[in-house]
Amino acid sequence: MSKPTACSAGGVKERVMAIKSWKISSVARASTMALCFGMALIAVCGSAQEPALAMLDRLEPGLWAIVPQGSKTAKAGICIDNGRKLIQIRHSGQTCRQFVIEDSPGTVTVQYTCPANGYGHTRLRFENTRLAQVETQGIESGLPFNFSAEARRIGPCRR
């Protein structure tokens, strides 16, 4: 008994059936994916979501003192117009690519990369509108940094 070949009637029937079932399953898969995508889009667009890193918007603009843990004196005073400036304390003013790791009402964690000048990983914890805890580490100008500090608003920015 010979096996069906592509040219024999049995081989052609098997191939036609396989192609038809493949087309049906491809259409079913595509339809299911489109339905899932549409439902996800409705869920995202239909719900009222806070903007990304909303916790940082709650911090008051002004002059902020950065006091390293275990120290009584401020290491730096920085003028910020929004809390996002606290993410890149060691790379301030640089254009860096950021990736949000955690974004909750009380904590923000961001990993960032600054082309040709290093990277950082910063975690900010909200205490109140004038106080946040900062933990940051990374590489700046080829040298490592790692510190924890208290960021406290001390007044308006000096002009």
C-alpha positions in Angstrom: 0.0 0.0 0.0 1.5 3.3 -1.0 1.4 6.5 1.0 -0.6 9.4 -0.3 1.5 12.0 -2.1 0.9 15.6 -2.9 -0.4 14.5 -6.3 -2.7 11.7 -5.1 -6.3 12.4 -4.1 -5.7 11.5 -0.4 -2.7 13.9 -0.1 -4.6 16.8 -1.7 -7.6 16.3 0.6 -5.4 16.3 3.6 -3.6 19.5 2.6 -6.8 21.3 1.7 -8.3 20.3 5.2 -5.1 21.5 6.9 -5.1 24.8 5.1 -8.8 25.4 5.9 -8.3 24.6 9.6 -5.2 26.8 9.6 -7.2 29.7 8.1 -10.0 29.3 10.6 -7.7 29.1 13.5 -5.7 32.2 12.3 -8.9 34.2 11.9 -10.1 33.0 15.3 -6.7 34.0 16.9 -6.7 37.4 15.2 -10.3 38.0 16.3 -9.5 37.0 19.9 -6.4 39.2 20.0 -8.3 42.2 18.6 -11.1 41.7 21.1 -8.6 41.5 24.0 -6.7 44.6 22.8 -10.0 46.5 22.4 -11.1 45.6 25.9 -7.7 46.6 27.4 -7.9 49.9 25.5 -11.4 50.6 26.9 -10.2 49.7 30.4 -7.2 52.1 30.2 -9.0 54.9 28.5 -12.2 54.6 30.3 -10.8 54.8 33.8 -9.7 58.0 35.5 -6.0 57.5 36.2 -3.6 59.8 37.9 -0.7 61.1 35.8 2.6 59.2 36.1 4.7 60.0 39.1 1.7 61.9 40.7 3.3 61.7 44.1 6.1 64.0 43.0 3.5 66.6 42.0 2.4 66.8 45.6 5.8 68.2 46.7 5.9 72.0 47.0 8.1 74.0 44.6 10.9 76.0 46.3 14.3 75.7 47.8 15.0 72.2 49.1 17.8 71.2 51.4 19.3 67.7 50.8 20.6 66.4 54.2 22.5 63.1 54.1 21.4 60.6 56.7 23.6 60.9 59.8 24.5 64.5 59.1 23.1 67.7 60.6 24.1 70.0 57.8 22.6 70.3 54.3 24.9 69.0 51.6 23.1 71.0 49.0 20.3 73.4 48.5 18.4 73.0 45.2 15.7 75.0 43.7 13.0 72.9 42.2 9.8 73.7 40.4 8.5 70.2 40.8 9.4 67.0 42.6 10.7 65.3 39.5 13.9 67.3 39.9 14.7 65.1 43.0 15.0 62.0 40.8 18.3 63.0 39.2 20.1 64.8 42.1 23.5 63.6 40.9 22.7 64.2 37.2 20.7 67.4 37.5 20.2 69.4 34.3 21.2 66.4 32.1 18.9 64.8 29.6 18.6 61.2 30.8 16.3 58.3 29.7 14.1 57.3 32.6 12.3 54.1 33.4 9.7 54.1 36.1 10.0 51.0 38.3 7.4 51.9 41.0 4.8 54.6 41.0 2.5 54.5 44.0 0.9 57.3 46.1 3.7 57.1 48.7 6.8 55.9 46.8 8.4 56.5 43.4 11.4 54.5 42.1 13.1 55.4 38.8 16.1 54.0 37.0 17.7 56.4 34.6 20.6 56.4 32.1 22.5 59.5 31.0 24.4 59.0 27.7 28.1 59.2 28.2 27.8 60.3 31.9 26.5 57.3 33.8 23.2 56.2 35.3 21.2 56.2 38.6 18.5 54.4 40.5 16.5 56.7 42.8 13.7 55.9 45.3 11.7 58.8 46.8 9.3 58.3 49.7 6.7 60.9 50.4 6.4 62.1 54.0 4.5 65.3 53.5 4.4 68.2 50.9 7.6 69.6 52.3 9.5 66.4 53.2 10.7 63.4 51.3 13.2 60.6 51.9 15.7 60.0 49.1 17.8 56.9 48.3 19.9 57.1 45.2 22.9 55.2 43.8 24.6 54.9 40.4 27.6 56.1 38.4 28.4 59.8 37.7 31.4 60.8 35.5 32.8 57.3 36.0 32.6 57.3 39.8 30.1 55.4 41.9 27.7 57.2 44.4 25.3 55.8 46.9 23.5 57.8 49.6 20.3 58.2 51.5 19.1 61.7 52.5 16.2 63.7 53.7 14.9 66.3 51.2 13.2 69.2 53.1 11.7 72.4 51.7 13.3 75.3 53.5 11.7 78.2 51.7 11.2 80.0 48.4 13.9 80.0 45.7 16.3 82.9 45.9 16.3 85.0 42.8 
